[in-house]
Amino acid sequence: MKGNPRKSKTVRQYRQRLPPVGLSAFSVPERMSGDDDASGVHLAQLEREKSRLETAVRHLETSNAELRSALAQGHDSDYEQAVCENTEVMARYRAMIAALAKEIAQLRGEQPSGTWL
């Protein structure tokens, strides 16, 4: 293994923290029309997925803060790449959160406010 083995382990630890990427349609089943119980279940699933994504964004923000702190000590291309990757994932997750919030508001009969996270 080339490079500092301690550094490589740390990068692996950060990458293992990354939440899964590439969720299709927020990993929830299609909404069933006409069934209040099904709508309630769908709403709960959407809320859980939104909460999961919000938590993932907070963890990625923490990870980036730790990586940037380490980068302040000196250049490290692996850390810089991890920060860039985290930033891209956070942007996708925030877009998904906004879409989920809009659908949740619609299911509740509310007007979406437009800002999330």
Buried (B, 14 or more C-beta within 10 A) or exposed (E): EEEEEEEEEBBEEBBEBBBEEEBEEBEBEEBEEEEEEBBEBBBEBBBEBBEBBBEBBEBBBEBBEBBEEBBEEEEBEBBEEBBEBBEEBBEBBBEBBBBBBBBBBEBEEEEBEEEBB
